[in-house]
Protein backbone atom coordinates (compact mmCIF):
# COMPACT_ATOMS: atom_id res chain seq x y z
CA UNK A 1 0.00 0.00 0.00
CA UNK A 2 1.51 3.40 -0.97
CA UNK A 3 2.70 5.55 1.89
CA UNK A 4 3.65 9.17 2.09
CA UNK A 5 6.47 9.20 4.59
CA UNK A 6 6.88 12.78 5.68
CA UNK A 7 10.38 12.28 6.91
CA UNK A 8 10.67 15.48 8.84
CA UNK A 9 14.13 14.50 9.95
CA UNK A 10 17.73 15.55 9.93
CA UNK A 11 18.59 14.06 6.54
CA UNK A 12 22.29 14.65 6.59
CA UNK A 13 23.05 14.08 2.92
CA UNK A 14 20.34 16.48 1.78
CA UNK A 15 20.72 19.16 4.41
CA UNK A 16 24.49 19.35 4.33
CA UNK A 17 24.42 21.94 1.55
CA UNK A 18 21.28 23.74 2.71
CA UNK A 19 21.73 26.45 5.32
CA UNK A 20 18.62 25.96 7.40
CA UNK A 21 16.54 23.65 5.25
CA UNK A 22 13.65 24.02 7.69
CA UNK A 23 13.70 20.45 9.04
CA UNK A 24 14.37 19.88 12.69
CA UNK A 25 12.21 17.08 14.11
CA UNK A 26 13.43 13.50 14.00
CA UNK A 27 10.46 11.25 13.29
CA UNK A 28 8.54 9.75 10.41
CA UNK A 29 4.82 10.32 10.03
CA UNK A 30 3.30 7.71 7.70
CA UNK A 31 0.10 8.77 5.95
CA UNK A 32 -1.47 6.14 3.70
CA UNK A 33 -3.12 7.30 0.49
CA UNK A 34 -4.19 5.55 -2.71
CA UNK A 35 -5.22 6.69 -6.16
CA UNK A 36 -8.52 8.47 -6.55
CA UNK A 37 -10.84 8.33 -9.55
CA UNK A 38 -9.30 11.55 -10.95
CA UNK A 39 -5.67 10.48 -10.52
CA UNK A 40 -3.37 10.46 -13.49
CA UNK A 41 -1.76 7.26 -14.81
CA UNK A 42 1.72 6.12 -13.90
CA UNK A 43 3.22 3.63 -11.46
CA UNK A 44 6.03 4.87 -9.23
CA UNK A 45 6.14 1.86 -6.91
CA UNK A 46 9.42 1.69 -5.03
CA UNK A 47 10.80 4.93 -6.46
CA UNK A 48 12.36 7.17 -3.82
CA UNK A 49 11.56 10.83 -4.57
CA UNK A 50 12.82 13.79 -2.55
CA UNK A 51 10.38 16.70 -2.80
CA UNK A 52 11.50 20.24 -2.00
CA UNK A 53 9.86 23.64 -1.76
CA UNK A 54 10.62 27.18 -0.70
CA UNK A 55 9.68 28.47 2.72
CA UNK A 56 6.37 30.29 2.20
CA UNK A 57 2.83 29.01 2.48
CA UNK A 58 1.99 28.53 -1.18
CA UNK A 59 5.17 26.60 -1.87
CA UNK A 60 4.75 24.42 1.21
CA UNK A 61 1.16 23.59 0.22
CA UNK A 62 2.16 22.74 -3.35
CA UNK A 63 5.02 20.64 -2.04
CA UNK A 64 2.65 18.58 0.10
CA UNK A 65 0.14 18.27 -2.75
CA UNK A 66 2.95 16.83 -4.84
CA UNK A 67 3.99 14.42 -2.10
CA UNK A 68 0.50 12.99 -1.70
CA UNK A 69 0.07 12.51 -5.45
CA UNK A 70 3.44 10.81 -5.83
CA UNK A 71 2.73 8.62 -2.80
CA UNK A 72 -0.63 7.59 -4.22
CA UNK A 73 1.25 6.43 -7.33
CA UNK A 74 3.43 4.22 -5.13
CA UNK A 75 6.50 6.40 -4.57
CA UNK A 76 8.52 6.43 -1.36
CA UNK A 77 8.42 10.19 -0.74
CA UNK A 78 10.92 12.13 1.34
CA UNK A 79 9.82 15.59 2.49
CA UNK A 80 12.29 18.45 2.15
CA UNK A 81 9.77 21.26 1.86
CA UNK A 82 10.31 24.61 3.58
CA UNK A 83 13.86 25.28 2.36
CA UNK A 84 14.82 28.80 3.36
CA UNK A 85 15.41 31.07 0.39
CA UNK A 86 14.90 30.70 -3.34
CA UNK A 87 18.60 30.36 -4.08
CA UNK A 88 18.97 27.54 -1.56
CA UNK A 89 16.03 25.59 -2.96
CA UNK A 90 17.28 26.11 -6.51
CA UNK A 91 20.76 24.90 -5.57
CA UNK A 92 19.26 21.86 -3.87
CA UNK A 93 17.54 20.91 -7.12
CA UNK A 94 20.54 21.57 -9.37
CA UNK A 95 22.90 19.66 -7.08
CA UNK A 96 20.57 16.67 -6.73
CA UNK A 97 19.79 17.10 -3.04
CA UNK A 98 16.13 17.13 -4.08
CA UNK A 99 14.52 15.58 -7.16
CA UNK A 100 11.54 17.84 -7.78
CA UNK A 101 10.07 21.17 -6.76
CA UNK A 102 7.65 23.73 -8.22
CA UNK A 103 9.16 26.92 -9.56
CA UNK A 104 7.93 30.16 -11.12
CA UNK A 105 8.79 31.07 -14.70
CA UNK A 106 9.61 34.69 -13.87
CA UNK A 107 11.86 33.76 -10.97
CA UNK A 108 13.82 31.32 -13.10
CA UNK A 109 14.08 33.72 -16.04
CA UNK A 110 15.35 36.72 -14.08
CA UNK A 111 16.96 35.38 -10.91
CA UNK A 112 18.47 32.08 -12.06
CA UNK A 113 18.95 32.45 -15.80
CA UNK A 114 20.12 36.07 -15.68
CA UNK A 115 17.68 37.51 -18.20
CA UNK A 116 16.77 41.19 -17.78
CA UNK A 117 13.82 41.42 -20.18
CA UNK A 118 10.75 39.34 -19.19
CA UNK A 119 8.54 37.93 -21.93
CA UNK A 120 4.94 39.18 -21.54
CA UNK A 121 3.28 36.12 -23.12
CA UNK A 122 2.87 33.27 -20.58
CA UNK A 123 3.37 30.43 -23.06
CA UNK A 124 6.40 32.01 -24.71
CA UNK A 125 7.92 32.82 -21.33
CA UNK A 126 7.47 29.23 -20.22
CA UNK A 127 8.97 27.83 -23.42
CA UNK A 128 11.99 30.12 -23.15
CA UNK A 129 12.63 29.13 -19.54
CA UNK A 130 12.16 25.43 -20.27
CA UNK A 131 14.61 25.51 -23.16
CA UNK A 132 17.29 27.45 -21.29
CA UNK A 133 17.00 25.40 -18.09
CA UNK A 134 17.56 22.16 -19.98
CA UNK A 135 21.19 23.24 -20.17
CA UNK A 136 21.22 23.12 -16.36
CA UNK A 137 19.98 19.54 -16.28
CA UNK A 138 16.43 20.53 -15.36
CA UNK A 139 13.12 19.79 -17.09
CA UNK A 140 9.94 21.85 -16.67
CA UNK A 141 6.96 19.52 -17.04
CA UNK A 142 4.34 22.18 -17.84
CA UNK A 143 2.96 25.32 -16.27
CA UNK A 144 -0.27 25.99 -14.41
CA UNK A 145 -2.72 28.85 -14.78
CA UNK A 146 -1.63 30.01 -11.33
CA UNK A 147 0.41 33.19 -11.86
CA UNK A 148 1.81 34.37 -8.55
CA UNK A 149 3.35 37.65 -9.52
CA UNK A 150 4.30 40.46 -7.19
CA UNK A 151 1.91 43.31 -6.52
CA UNK A 152 1.77 46.26 -4.15
CA UNK A 153 -1.19 46.24 -1.80
CA UNK A 154 -2.79 48.95 0.35
CA UNK A 155 -5.45 49.18 2.99
CA UNK A 156 -8.66 50.53 1.50
CA UNK A 157 -8.65 53.64 3.64
CA UNK A 158 -5.07 54.52 2.68
CA UNK A 159 -5.75 53.94 -1.02
CA UNK A 160 -8.81 56.19 -0.88
CA UNK A 161 -7.00 58.92 1.09
CA UNK A 162 -4.02 59.00 -1.26
CA UNK A 163 -5.93 58.33 -4.47
CA UNK A 164 -3.65 55.49 -5.56
CA UNK A 165 -4.69 52.94 -8.17
CA UNK A 166 -1.49 52.39 -10.19
CA UNK A 167 2.22 52.05 -9.47
CA UNK A 168 2.86 55.16 -11.58
CA UNK A 169 0.72 57.07 -9.09
CA UNK A 170 2.86 55.66 -6.27
CA UNK A 171 5.91 57.13 -8.02
CA UNK A 172 4.19 60.50 -8.40
CA UNK A 173 3.20 60.48 -4.72
CA UNK A 174 6.74 59.73 -3.57
CA UNK A 175 8.18 62.52 -5.68
CA UNK A 176 5.63 65.00 -4.29
CA UNK A 177 5.25 63.69 -0.72
CA UNK A 178 8.23 61.47 0.17
CA UNK A 179 6.99 60.77 3.69
CA UNK A 180 3.92 58.99 2.33
CA UNK A 181 6.14 56.51 0.49
CA UNK A 182 6.46 53.96 3.29
CA UNK A 183 6.95 50.33 2.24
CA UNK A 184 6.81 46.97 4.00
CA UNK A 185 8.85 44.46 1.99
CA UNK A 186 9.99 40.87 2.35
CA UNK A 187 13.67 40.09 2.70
CA UNK A 188 14.23 38.73 -0.82
CA UNK A 189 12.22 41.43 -2.58
CA UNK A 190 14.50 44.20 -1.34
CA UNK A 191 17.47 42.92 -3.36
CA UNK A 192 16.09 40.89 -6.27
CA UNK A 193 16.46 42.22 -9.82
CA UNK A 194 12.77 41.49 -10.35
CA UNK A 195 11.96 43.15 -7.02
CA UNK A 196 12.27 46.58 -5.44
CA UNK A 197 15.44 47.83 -7.17
CA UNK A 198 13.90 47.07 -10.55
CA UNK A 199 10.54 48.65 -9.67
CA UNK A 200 12.18 51.89 -8.58
CA UNK A 201 14.22 52.03 -11.77
CA UNK A 202 11.29 51.21 -14.06
CA UNK A 203 8.94 53.74 -12.48
CA UNK A 204 11.54 56.42 -11.74
CA UNK A 205 11.35 56.86 -8.00
CA UNK A 206 13.70 56.43 -5.06
CA UNK A 207 12.65 55.51 -1.54
CA UNK A 208 14.94 56.55 1.33
CA UNK A 209 16.13 53.56 3.40
CA UNK A 210 14.29 54.89 6.43
CA UNK A 211 10.97 54.49 4.60
CA UNK A 212 11.50 50.77 4.00
CA UNK A 213 10.75 48.15 6.64
CA UNK A 214 11.96 44.60 6.06
CA UNK A 215 10.04 41.52 7.19
CA UNK A 216 10.28 37.76 6.91
CA UNK A 217 7.96 35.76 4.66
CA UNK A 218 4.32 36.52 5.36
CA UNK A 219 4.84 39.20 8.03
CA UNK A 220 4.17 42.01 5.55
CA UNK A 221 0.42 41.43 5.87
CA UNK A 222 0.38 42.02 9.61
CA UNK A 223 2.51 45.15 9.24
CA UNK A 224 0.34 46.47 6.43
CA UNK A 225 -2.82 45.71 8.36
CA UNK A 226 -1.71 47.58 11.48
CA UNK A 227 -0.65 50.67 9.56
CA UNK A 228 3.14 50.26 9.73
CA UNK A 229 3.33 51.30 6.07
CA UNK A 230 1.19 52.52 3.20
CA UNK A 231 2.43 49.99 0.66
CA UNK A 232 3.13 46.32 1.12
CA UNK A 233 4.67 43.86 -1.32
CA UNK A 234 2.48 40.78 -1.60
CA UNK A 235 1.79 37.89 -3.95
CA UNK A 236 -1.38 37.86 -6.04
CA UNK A 237 -2.40 34.39 -4.85
CA UNK A 238 -2.18 35.04 -1.10
CA UNK A 239 -5.39 34.32 0.79
CA UNK A 240 -4.81 37.19 3.20
CA UNK A 241 -5.62 39.65 0.42
CA UNK A 242 -9.23 38.53 0.72
CA UNK A 243 -9.17 38.24 4.50
CA UNK A 244 -7.83 41.79 5.01
CA UNK A 245 -9.86 43.28 2.14
CA UNK A 246 -6.76 44.85 0.62
CA UNK A 247 -6.59 46.91 -2.56
CA UNK A 248 -4.14 45.65 -5.22
CA UNK A 249 -2.27 48.34 -7.13
CA UNK A 250 -2.04 47.96 -10.90
CA UNK A 251 1.44 47.37 -12.33
CA UNK A 252 0.60 49.71 -15.22
CA UNK A 253 4.04 49.50 -16.85
CA UNK A 254 3.97 45.68 -16.66
CA UNK A 255 7.29 45.55 -14.86
CA UNK A 256 6.78 42.31 -12.99
CA UNK A 257 7.39 39.16 -15.04
CA UNK A 258 4.94 36.31 -15.52
CA UNK A 259 5.21 33.96 -12.55
CA UNK A 260 3.35 30.87 -13.68
CA UNK A 261 4.17 27.90 -11.50
CA UNK A 262 5.23 24.51 -12.79
CA UNK A 263 6.94 21.34 -11.53
CA UNK A 264 10.66 21.12 -12.29
CA UNK A 265 12.48 17.77 -12.20
CA UNK A 266 16.11 16.88 -12.63
CA UNK A 267 16.46 15.71 -16.24
CA UNK A 268 18.20 12.44 -15.44
CA UNK A 269 15.66 11.63 -12.73
CA UNK A 270 12.75 12.28 -15.09
CA UNK A 271 14.37 10.13 -17.78
CA UNK A 272 14.45 7.25 -15.31
CA UNK A 273 10.91 7.94 -14.07
CA UNK A 274 8.89 9.52 -16.91
CA UNK A 275 5.61 8.55 -15.20
CA UNK A 276 6.04 11.59 -12.93
CA UNK A 277 4.71 13.80 -15.73
CA UNK A 278 1.37 11.97 -15.95
CA UNK A 279 1.05 11.59 -12.19
CA UNK A 280 1.28 15.36 -11.62
CA UNK A 281 -0.76 16.43 -14.64
CA UNK A 282 -4.11 16.62 -12.75
CA UNK A 283 -2.60 19.15 -10.33
CA UNK A 284 -1.04 21.25 -13.10
CA UNK A 285 -4.47 21.42 -14.73
CA UNK A 286 -6.23 22.54 -11.54
CA UNK A 287 -3.96 25.13 -9.95
CA UNK A 288 -5.13 28.69 -10.50
CA UNK A 289 -5.00 31.91 -8.49
CA UNK A 290 -8.39 31.54 -6.83
CA UNK A 291 -7.71 27.94 -5.78
CA UNK A 292 -4.42 28.94 -4.20
CA UNK A 293 -5.92 31.97 -2.45
CA UNK A 294 -8.47 29.67 -0.83
CA UNK A 295 -5.90 27.03 0.16
CA UNK A 296 -3.47 29.63 1.49
CA UNK A 297 -6.21 31.34 3.49
CA UNK A 298 -6.90 28.07 5.30
CA UNK A 299 -3.30 28.10 6.52
CA UNK A 300 -2.51 31.79 6.98
CA UNK A 301 -5.93 32.99 8.16
CA UNK A 302 -7.55 29.94 9.75
CA UNK A 303 -4.36 28.37 11.11
CA UNK A 304 -4.78 24.97 9.44
CA UNK A 305 -1.87 22.58 8.92
CA UNK A 306 -0.58 22.73 5.31
CA UNK A 307 -0.37 18.92 5.24
CA UNK A 308 -4.05 18.61 6.14
CA UNK A 309 -5.03 21.36 3.69
CA UNK A 310 -3.21 19.57 0.86
CA UNK A 311 -4.69 16.18 1.70
CA UNK A 312 -8.27 17.46 2.03
CA UNK A 313 -8.07 19.31 -1.28
CA UNK A 314 -6.88 16.23 -3.16
CA UNK A 315 -9.52 14.08 -1.49
CA UNK A 316 -12.23 16.57 -2.48
CA UNK A 317 -10.95 16.62 -6.06
CA UNK A 318 -10.88 12.83 -6.20
CA UNK A 319 -7.18 12.71 -7.05
CA UNK A 320 -6.32 10.66 -3.97
CA UNK A 321 -8.38 8.47 -1.69
CA UNK A 322 -7.97 6.91 1.73
CA UNK A 323 -7.32 3.17 1.78
PyMOL commands that set and color helices and strands:
alter all, ss='L'
color gray80, all
select helices_A, chain A and resi 12-15+57-72+86-95+105-112+122-136+156-162+167-176+178-180+196-203+209-211+219-225+240-243+267-272+275-286+289-300+306-317
alter helices_A, ss='H'
color red, helices_A
select strands_A, chain A and resi 3-8+27-32+34-35+48-52+76-80+100-104+138-140+150-154+183-186+212-215+231-235+247-249+261-266+320-321
alter strands_A, ss='S'
color yellow, strands_A
deselect
rebuild
show_as cartoon
